[in-house]
Amino acid sequence: MNMNLVLFKITLILASILCAISPLRANNDTQDSLSVYNDSLLRIEPVQNMQYIKRLQHYKQAWNNLIPAYLKIQYAGNMGMFSIGTGWQYGKNKQWETDIFFGFIPKHQSKKAKLTFTLKQNFIPWKTYETKRFHFEPLSCGIYFNSVFSDEFWSNAPDKYPNGYYWFSTKVRTNIFIGQRITLKIPHNRRKFARSITFFYEISTHDFAIIQAVKNSRLTPKDYISLSFGTKFQWL
């Protein structure tokens, strides 16, 4: 009887201890779970921030790419007597350039002065003799499309001409060119307007001139080939 009483008391004591410990364990488990959850948030949040930062960088870079990299001034070239424009360069070695020009045809070359617009694509495959002060580009080539702001030119022939009399457009001329360049690099302590200056020349012709040269054997190269000169001021 006494032994049973002792066992009952021991069992009651152990049950009381377990009841007291269980809330503490549950609280510890909850804290551990919260700790793990907070740790997981700390691991996830930086990743999400990095993704945001990368998107922001791509967004800024896309707008930065729209900033023109240089200024060009060109004389002749079936673009007007003088043309001025800007453009962008891209490619692994900056071998591609896209230009837009506005040109001027003085009055003495036509009935009245005219403005021109040119979209030009350049390809510069390589550089040679590159030093700290200059480099030479032995080949530049490309294509450009030129249009004159005037009612004297049209995309489709006016009704006063017989059907098929003018089968080509006089509004837009397609030109091809080939040339060379030399670039002078400006030292850092002397840069004010540009980081480098490029001088170039181009030999060009356009679609209508080629057609006329094929049809008329009496034409000489000076009748369908144009020589132009230009300067490029590199900003970026």
Backbone bond lengths (Angstrom), bond angles and torsions (degrees), N, CA, C in turn:
res aa  C-N    CA-C-N  psi(-1)  N-CA   C-N-CA  omega(-1)  CA-C   N-CA-C  phi
1 M - - - 1.464 - - 1.508 110.58 -
2 N 1.361 113.50 -45.26 1.461 118.39 177.48 1.522 111.16 -64.59
3 M 1.363 117.08 -38.08 1.466 122.39 179.49 1.519 110.15 -64.15
4 N 1.286 117.80 -41.85 1.471 121.23 178.71 1.525 110.90 -64.23
5 L 1.330 115.88 -37.83 1.445 120.41 179.30 1.527 111.08 -65.33
6 V 1.333 115.61 -40.41 1.479 120.77 178.76 1.513 110.23 -63.79
7 L 1.360 116.69 -46.76 1.473 120.02 -179.81 1.521 110.63 -61.80
8 F 1.346 116.76 -38.23 1.463 119.90 179.85 1.523 110.96 -64.36
9 K 1.378 115.82 -40.97 1.458 119.27 179.28 1.520 111.19 -65.94
10 I 1.345 116.66 -40.71 1.486 120.33 179.48 1.522 110.07 -62.57
11 T 1.338 115.37 -43.46 1.468 119.74 179.63 1.518 111.22 -62.79
12 L 1.338 116.87 -40.41 1.464 121.49 -179.91 1.515 111.05 -65.41
13 I 1.354 116.51 -39.13 1.476 120.72 179.42 1.526 110.63 -65.43
14 L 1.362 115.65 -45.37 1.469 119.62 -179.99 1.530 111.65 -62.12
15 A 1.338 116.49 -39.34 1.463 120.96 178.93 1.518 110.54 -64.38
16 S 1.346 115.40 -38.80 1.471 118.82 179.01 1.519 111.17 -65.67
17 I 1.346 115.99 -40.65 1.473 120.01 179.37 1.520 111.02 -63.50
18 L 1.365 116.76 -44.16 1.467 120.96 179.75 1.521 111.52 -62.39
19 C 1.327 116.44 -39.08 1.470 119.66 179.14 1.520 111.49 -65.55
20 A 1.325 115.68 -34.15 1.459 119.61 179.89 1.520 111.50 -73.89
21 I 1.343 117.14 -33.98 1.466 121.56 -176.33 1.517 111.68 -78.51
22 S 1.322 118.73 -34.22 1.475 122.74 -173.66 1.525 112.88 -56.68
23 P 1.358 120.27 -46.71 1.474 118.41 178.24 1.515 112.93 -61.44
24 L 1.357 115.64 -38.54 1.470 118.63 178.50 1.514 111.40 -62.63
25 R 1.338 117.33 -42.87 1.467 121.55 179.43 1.520 110.16 -64.37
26 A 1.380 114.64 -41.25 1.458 118.07 179.99 1.525 110.19 -63.64
27 N 1.349 115.37 -39.33 1.457 119.49 179.43 1.525 110.93 -65.74
28 N 1.341 115.12 -41.62 1.468 119.59 178.04 1.518 111.22 -64.15
29 D 1.341 115.61 -41.14 1.461 119.15 178.55 1.521 111.09 -62.61
30 T 1.352 114.14 -40.65 1.463 118.11 179.16 1.528 110.50 -63.85
31 Q 1.351 115.63 -43.73 1.456 119.27 179.13 1.525 110.99 -63.61
32 D 1.353 116.02 -40.01 1.470 119.50 177.93 1.522 110.24 -62.59
33 S 1.338 115.99 -41.98 1.461 119.78 179.86 1.518 110.91 -63.73
34 L 1.352 115.37 -43.17 1.463 118.59 177.94 1.515 111.28 -63.77
35 S 1.338 115.76 -38.39 1.457 119.75 178.76 1.515 111.17 -62.86
36 V 1.330 116.28 -44.44 1.463 120.62 178.21 1.517 110.56 -63.11
37 Y 1.348 116.03 -41.59 1.469 120.37 179.96 1.534 110.67 -63.68
38 N 1.373 114.88 -44.14 1.461 118.33 178.71 1.521 111.68 -64.51
39 D 1.334 116.31 -38.80 1.462 119.93 177.35 1.516 110.78 -62.07
40 S 1.355 116.16 -40.28 1.463 119.66 179.53 1.522 110.62 -65.24
41 L 1.347 116.52 -36.88 1.462 119.49 177.49 1.513 110.73 -65.45
42 L 1.335 115.71 -40.41 1.457 119.31 179.03 1.525 111.47 -63.76
43 R 1.331 115.32 -31.74 1.471 118.64 179.00 1.515 110.85 -77.44
44 I 1.335 118.48 -33.70 1.468 121.56 -176.53 1.516 111.55 -80.00
45 E 1.349 117.01 -39.55 1.453 120.44 -173.40 1.524 113.27 -60.37
46 P 1.361 119.92 -44.70 1.460 118.25 177.41 1.518 113.35 -60.13
47 V 1.326 117.08 -36.53 1.457 120.52 178.70 1.522 109.97 -62.73
48 Q 1.343 116.23 -44.17 1.453 120.01 178.32 1.528 110.64 -63.68
49 N 1.329 118.03 -39.29 1.458 121.22 177.88 1.523 111.24 -64.26
50 M 1.323 117.49 -39.81 1.463 121.26 179.03 1.519 110.66 -64.04
51 Q 1.319 116.91 -39.47 1.461 119.87 177.40 1.523 110.53 -63.48
52 Y 1.313 116.67 -40.28 1.466 120.53 177.82 1.521 110.84 -64.88
53 I 1.336 116.01 -43.74 1.465 120.41 -179.77 1.521 110.84 -62.16
54 K 1.329 116.93 -40.53 1.463 120.30 178.70 1.520 111.20 -64.49
55 R 1.343 116.69 -42.87 1.466 119.84 177.12 1.517 111.03 -61.44
56 L 1.324 116.32 -40.40 1.459 120.84 179.48 1.521 111.08 -65.32
57 Q 1.336 115.89 -39.96 1.461 119.82 178.70 1.525 111.03 -64.68
58 H 1.350 116.96 -42.94 1.466 120.56 177.85 1.528 110.46 -63.14
59 Y 1.321 116.48 -38.72 1.463 120.81 -179.84 1.532 110.52 -64.15
60 K 1.338 115.76 -45.89 1.459 119.78 179.56 1.533 111.04 -65.67
61 Q 1.338 116.31 -40.36 1.454 120.13 -179.36 1.526 111.32 -63.86
62 A 1.341 116.22 -37.79 1.465 120.02 179.00 1.524 110.83 -61.47
63 W 1.336 117.10 -40.58 1.463 119.84 178.28 1.517 111.16 -73.37
64 N 1.334 117.61 -36.62 1.467 120.61 178.27 1.523 111.42 -62.54
65 N 1.330 116.43 -33.30 1.460 120.09 -179.63 1.527 112.41 -66.55
66 L 1.346 116.88 -18.52 1.460 120.70 179.30 1.524 112.41 -82.48
67 I 1.322 118.04 -9.43 1.460 121.42 179.52 1.525 108.91 -75.13
68 P 1.332 118.93 124.37 1.474 120.22 178.58 1.525 111.28 -59.64
69 A 1.327 115.96 145.52 1.462 121.28 -174.90 1.518 113.28 -98.90
70 Y 1.332 117.88 -13.44 1.464 119.18 -174.81 1.524 110.96 -162.06
71 L 1.324 114.35 170.69 1.466 123.07 174.62 1.528 107.42 -122.22
72 K 1.343 116.59 137.15 1.458 121.20 178.67 1.522 110.23 -124.66
73 I 1.342 114.94 141.38 1.461 122.15 172.88 1.528 106.41 -125.91
74 Q 1.328 116.90 127.99 1.468 121.08 -175.88 1.518 111.01 -130.85
75 Y 1.333 114.06 141.18 1.459 121.24 176.79 1.529 108.99 -108.87
76 A 1.344 116.61 125.67 1.472 124.09 178.57 1.527 110.45 67.86
77 G 1.341 115.06 -163.92 1.461 120.31 -178.99 1.515 114.16 96.40
78 N 1.348 117.38 25.89 1.475 121.39 -179.08 1.521 112.66 60.53
79 M 1.345 115.73 26.46 1.463 121.88 179.29 1.519 111.04 -118.34
80 G 1.315 116.69 -0.81 1.447 122.05 -171.52 1.511 108.49 121.51
81 M 1.319 116.05 166.26 1.456 118.87 178.56 1.531 110.67 -62.78
82 F 1.333 115.47 -45.71 1.457 121.61 174.37 1.522 108.48 -131.12
83 S 1.320 115.71 142.87 1.470 121.27 177.18 1.522 108.61 -135.45
84 I 1.306 115.08 146.02 1.458 121.21 176.35 1.522 108.29 -133.18
85 G 1.315 115.80 139.10 1.465 118.69 -176.86 1.510 112.55 -161.47
86 T 1.299 114.57 -178.23 1.451 122.19 179.86 1.517 108.35 -139.67
87 G 1.323 116.65 176.26 1.459 117.62 -177.57 1.506 113.53 -175.62
88 W 1.315 113.69 -174.59 1.459 123.12 -175.51 1.520 109.47 -130.41
89 Q 1.312 116.88 146.79 1.463 121.71 176.61 1.519 109.49 -123.29
90 Y 1.317 116.48 146.94 1.452 121.20 -175.81 1.524 108.88 -158.31
91 G 1.318 115.74 179.12 1.458 121.40 -173.56 1.515 110.28 103.72
92 K 1.301 116.60 165.20 1.460 122.10 -176.65 1.519 111.96 -57.62
93 N 1.329 116.55 -41.67 1.461 122.11 179.87 1.528 112.27 -113.39
94 K 1.338 116.39 23.78 1.467 121.65 -177.96 1.523 110.93 55.99
95 Q 1.321 116.33 39.35 1.468 120.39 -176.26 1.519 113.33 -86.61
96 W 1.326 117.54 -6.65 1.462 121.16 178.90 1.525 109.50 -111.49
97 E 1.323 115.32 139.94 1.457 121.10 175.82 1.526 109.43 -136.68
98 T 1.325 115.83 138.02 1.459 121.98 174.68 1.523 107.98 -120.84
99 D 1.343 116.42 122.73 1.461 122.05 -175.33 1.519 111.19 -116.80
100 I 1.315 115.20 152.60 1.467 121.71 165.84 1.520 107.38 -126.80
101 F 1.321 116.38 133.19 1.464 122.77 -177.09 1.524 110.85 -125.50
102 F 1.321 114.84 148.85 1.451 122.37 165.51 1.527 106.55 -119.84
103 G 1.337 115.62 125.78 1.445 120.36 -176.32 1.515 112.95 -115.52
104 F 1.332 114.10 171.90 1.461 120.75 -176.85 1.524 109.48 -134.29
105 I 1.320 115.75 125.83 1.467 122.22 173.94 1.520 107.31 -107.52
106 P 1.321 118.56 113.36 1.468 119.92 -177.33 1.520 112.89 -67.24
107 K 1.299 115.33 163.52 1.462 121.69 -173.95 1.525 112.60 -63.73
108 H 1.329 118.03 -33.53 1.456 119.70 -175.41 1.526 112.82 -69.96
109 Q 1.355 116.87 -13.42 1.460 120.29 177.02 1.531 111.88 -92.76
110 S 1.306 117.78 -7.45 1.463 122.81 177.48 1.520 108.61 -156.66
111 K 1.310 117.26 -176.16 1.464 120.82 -177.73 1.513 111.79 -65.48
112 K 1.319 117.27 -33.07 1.454 121.67 177.11 1.529 109.11 -150.33
113 A 1.310 115.96 159.83 1.461 120.70 -179.02 1.528 110.62 -63.79
114 K 1.325 115.77 146.17 1.470 120.88 -177.43 1.518 110.01 -135.89
115 L 1.319 114.05 156.61 1.457 122.04 173.67 1.525 109.24 -107.37
116 T 1.309 116.02 148.42 1.468 121.22 178.50 1.523 109.85 -125.90
117 F 1.306 115.40 157.64 1.468 122.14 174.97 1.520 108.19 -129.26
118 T 1.334 115.92 135.35 1.469 120.90 -177.05 1.517 110.32 -133.95
119 L 1.319 115.78 133.69 1.462 123.70 171.29 1.523 107.36 -111.36
120 K 1.325 116.31 120.76 1.466 120.88 -169.17 1.524 111.26 -128.24
121 Q 1.333 115.13 136.00 1.464 121.51 176.90 1.526 108.96 -117.43
122 N 1.345 115.65 124.04 1.465 121.91 -177.85 1.517 110.69 -112.65
123 F 1.328 115.64 147.57 1.460 121.48 173.51 1.526 107.94 -132.66
124 I 1.340 115.93 123.24 1.463 122.35 179.50 1.526 107.23 -120.52
125 P 1.325 118.85 97.08 1.458 121.08 -169.42 1.522 115.57 -67.52
126 W 1.331 118.75 -32.68 1.460 118.31 -177.15 1.525 110.81 -159.49
127 K 1.352 114.22 166.80 1.457 122.95 175.98 1.528 108.87 -120.56
128 T 1.330 116.09 148.72 1.465 120.71 177.12 1.522 109.29 -134.71
129 Y 1.331 115.81 164.32 1.462 122.48 178.24 1.527 111.00 52.00
130 E 1.318 115.75 43.64 1.460 119.73 -177.50 1.518 110.53 -82.60
131 T 1.333 117.00 125.56 1.453 124.13 176.50 1.518 109.15 -128.56
132 K 1.333 116.01 -173.54 1.462 120.01 178.01 1.518 111.87 -69.71
133 R 1.332 117.94 -22.78 1.451 120.99 -174.70 1.525 114.23 -104.52
134 F 1.313 118.85 -25.90 1.458 119.00 -178.35 1.523 110.52 -158.99
135 H 1.322 116.82 167.67 1.455 123.30 169.42 1.527 109.35 -149.58
136 F 1.311 115.35 155.54 1.461 122.78 -175.29 1.521 108.81 -116.39
137 E 1.326 115.51 133.91 1.461 121.51 177.20 1.530 107.63 -113.14
138 P 1.334 116.92 101.95 1.470 120.96 -172.09 1.524 114.39 -70.99
139 L 1.326 116.69 -13.34 1.462 118.58 -179.28 1.524 110.42 -146.74
140 S 1.311 114.56 126.51 1.463 121.42 167.89 1.526 106.43 -133.85
141 C 1.303 116.48 139.35 1.457 120.15 -176.95 1.521 108.92 -150.63
142 G 1.312 115.63 167.13 1.455 117.83 179.44 1.510 113.44 166.45
143 I 1.315 113.67 -163.98 1.456 122.13 -176.93 1.520 108.39 -140.58
144 Y 1.342 116.08 147.76 1.460 118.27 174.58 1.520 110.33 -148.46
145 F 1.326 113.76 154.72 1.462 122.50 -177.85 1.517 108.18 -117.51
146 N 1.319 115.02 127.39 1.454 120.76 -174.85 1.520 110.78 -122.52
147 S 1.338 116.01 140.74 1.453 121.67 177.69 1.522 109.50 -136.79
148 V 1.334 116.05 147.48 1.457 122.28 -179.91 1.525 108.73 -107.73
149 F 1.323 116.66 133.09 1.460 121.14 176.63 1.532 109.13 -80.37
150 S 1.318 116.01 89.69 1.458 120.64 -178.65 1.524 109.54 -163.83
151 D 1.314 115.95 147.48 1.464 121.48 176.48 1.526 112.09 -75.19
152 E 1.322 116.71 -7.90 1.459 120.64 -179.61 1.534 111.96 -75.29
153 F 1.321 116.07 -12.27 1.470 120.67 -178.74 1.523 108.87 -118.82
154 W 1.317 116.30 150.77 1.454 119.98 -174.97 1.536 110.58 -144.13
155 S 1.309 113.58 160.22 1.474 120.12 173.87 1.517 110.58 -86.33
156 N 1.336 116.45 -37.69 1.469 122.83 175.27 1.526 108.36 -121.88
157 A 1.323 116.00 139.14 1.464 121.19 -176.20 1.524 110.62 -61.29
158 P 1.331 118.14 139.03 1.473 121.48 177.67 1.530 111.09 -62.25
159 D 1.319 115.42 162.84 1.467 121.30 -177.07 1.525 112.82 -66.10
160 K 1.330 117.61 -19.64 1.470 119.56 -177.71 1.535 112.14 -69.51
161 Y 1.346 116.74 -16.31 1.461 120.08 178.49 1.523 109.63 -95.94
162 P 1.332 117.50 144.60 1.473 120.42 177.77 1.525 110.86 -60.43
163 N 1.304 115.46 152.27 1.463 121.09 -179.63 1.526 110.01 -60.08
164 G 1.337 115.96 125.30 1.457 120.90 179.71 1.511 114.39 87.14
165 Y 1.343 118.09 -1.44 1.472 120.67 -178.77 1.529 110.22 -66.47
166 Y 1.336 116.06 -45.61 1.462 121.65 172.17 1.534 107.00 -114.29
167 W 1.317 116.08 99.73 1.463 120.16 -177.54 1.524 112.18 -89.75
168 F 1.341 116.60 -3.98 1.457 120.51 -179.01 1.528 109.35 -117.02
169 S 1.327 115.45 165.59 1.463 121.24 179.88 1.526 109.88 -88.80
170 T 1.313 116.25 135.18 1.464 119.97 174.08 1.530 111.19 -96.27
171 K 1.327 116.34 -3.17 1.463 121.19 -176.94 1.528 111.90 -80.85
172 V 1.316 116.82 -35.51 1.461 121.29 -176.33 1.524 109.16 -126.35
173 R 1.325 116.03 128.80 1.461 121.99 176.06 1.526 108.37 -109.61
174 T 1.324 115.36 134.76 1.459 121.61 176.77 1.526 108.58 -100.46
175 N 1.308 116.08 122.42 1.460 122.46 -175.62 1.520 111.29 -117.32
176 I 1.312 116.13 149.82 1.456 122.63 170.94 1.524 107.89 -125.85
177 F 1.326 116.83 151.79 1.461 119.20 -176.38 1.526 110.83 -148.60
178 I 1.322 114.18 163.53 1.459 123.30 173.89 1.523 107.17 -146.71
179 G 1.334 117.49 143.87 1.455 119.43 -177.37 1.514 112.65 -166.82
180 Q 1.326 115.44 -167.34 1.459 122.88 179.82 1.519 109.55 -141.22
181 R 1.355 115.42 160.87 1.460 120.60 -177.73 1.526 110.75 -141.13
182 I 1.328 115.57 153.76 1.454 122.32 168.67 1.525 107.84 -135.08
183 T 1.325 116.78 132.81 1.462 122.49 -175.06 1.520 110.57 -116.72
184 L 1.316 115.99 130.04 1.461 122.96 176.08 1.523 108.16 -104.34
185 K 1.330 116.87 123.77 1.459 121.90 -179.09 1.528 110.02 -90.20
186 I 1.323 115.30 131.42 1.465 120.77 -179.06 1.530 109.03 -89.08
187 P 1.331 118.74 129.78 1.475 120.52 177.71 1.522 111.50 -58.36
188 H 1.325 116.45 150.96 1.464 121.63 -176.13 1.532 112.28 -56.50
189 N 1.315 117.40 -40.50 1.463 119.98 -176.08 1.522 113.17 -77.22
190 R 1.341 117.82 -2.12 1.461 121.15 -179.86 1.526 112.46 -118.27
191 R 1.314 117.40 4.96 1.456 120.48 -178.29 1.517 110.87 -79.04
192 K 1.347 115.89 125.78 1.453 122.31 176.59 1.528 111.19 -125.89
193 F 1.317 115.95 -51.31 1.463 120.27 -177.71 1.527 112.44 -106.67
194 A 1.334 117.22 -32.66 1.464 121.20 -175.31 1.522 110.13 -146.93
195 R 1.328 114.95 160.67 1.461 120.72 177.52 1.526 111.86 -92.25
196 S 1.352 116.34 -20.40 1.463 120.72 177.43 1.526 108.99 -158.70
197 I 1.327 115.59 159.81 1.465 122.34 177.63 1.527 107.77 -128.28
198 T 1.330 115.72 128.87 1.462 122.21 -179.64 1.519 110.06 -114.38
199 F 1.327 115.26 133.12 1.460 121.55 174.88 1.530 107.96 -110.74
200 F 1.334 116.29 134.76 1.460 118.84 -176.44 1.519 111.04 -144.21
201 Y 1.311 113.97 159.79 1.461 121.23 170.41 1.523 108.16 -132.14
202 E 1.314 116.45 154.78 1.471 121.36 -179.19 1.526 109.89 -140.58
203 I 1.306 115.40 143.08 1.467 122.84 171.41 1.517 106.56 -110.19
204 S 1.329 116.70 123.47 1.463 119.37 -172.69 1.520 111.34 -137.25
205 T 1.316 114.83 165.51 1.457 123.11 172.56 1.519 107.82 -152.66
206 H 1.319 116.43 167.98 1.459 119.18 -179.01 1.519 110.93 -128.33
207 D 1.316 116.06 170.77 1.461 121.88 -171.13 1.520 113.11 -58.99
208 F 1.329 117.24 -45.63 1.459 120.16 -177.67 1.528 111.47 -66.02
209 A 1.341 116.77 -37.78 1.464 120.48 178.61 1.527 111.18 -64.76
210 I 1.313 116.45 -38.34 1.470 119.75 178.66 1.521 110.45 -64.83
211 I 1.339 116.76 -42.29 1.469 121.17 178.79 1.531 110.29 -61.18
212 Q 1.339 116.45 -43.80 1.454 120.71 179.98 1.527 111.36 -66.20
213 A 1.335 117.29 -36.71 1.463 120.54 179.48 1.522 111.06 -67.07
214 V 1.330 117.25 -35.93 1.466 120.66 178.55 1.522 110.64 -70.51
215 K 1.324 117.11 -39.01 1.458 120.99 -176.94 1.531 113.00 -77.56
216 N 1.333 115.71 -32.76 1.466 120.30 -174.25 1.522 109.85 -117.67
217 S 1.305 116.70 104.92 1.461 121.55 -177.65 1.525 112.35 -73.01
218 R 1.318 118.07 -13.38 1.453 120.64 -179.39 1.533 112.58 -78.18
219 L 1.332 116.75 -13.85 1.455 119.81 178.25 1.520 110.77 -70.82
220 T 1.313 115.95 142.88 1.467 122.31 177.27 1.533 109.18 -103.94
221 P 1.339 118.95 164.82 1.469 120.81 -178.74 1.523 114.27 -53.41
222 K 1.342 117.68 -32.41 1.468 118.87 179.95 1.528 112.21 -67.51
223 D 1.343 116.88 -15.47 1.458 120.63 179.02 1.527 112.53 -81.97
224 Y 1.325 117.49 -22.99 1.463 119.37 -176.71 1.532 113.84 -130.77
225 I 1.328 117.51 5.51 1.466 121.72 176.53 1.520 109.02 -120.60
226 S 1.324 116.01 136.02 1.460 121.92 -177.85 1.529 110.04 -118.46
227 L 1.303 115.80 141.51 1.465 122.28 176.92 1.522 108.53 -110.87
228 S 1.316 116.56 130.23 1.466 121.14 -179.31 1.525 110.40 -133.38
229 F 1.339 115.19 159.00 1.459 122.49 179.43 1.527 108.80 -132.09
230 G 1.317 114.92 151.94 1.450 117.79 -179.68 1.515 113.95 -157.73
231 T 1.327 114.15 168.36 1.464 122.23 178.46 1.524 108.54 -133.44
232 K 1.309 114.96 139.37 1.462 121.61 -179.41 1.519 109.20 -122.19
233 F 1.334 116.71 126.56 1.463 122.37 177.36 1.533 108.17 -106.32
234 Q 1.319 115.26 111.86 1.470 120.38 -175.31 1.527 109.48 -85.85
235 W 1.357 115.83 119.85 1.464 120.85 177.94 1.520 111.91 -88.75
236 L 1.325 116.34 -49.74 1.469 122.08 -172.19 1.523 110.56 -107.56
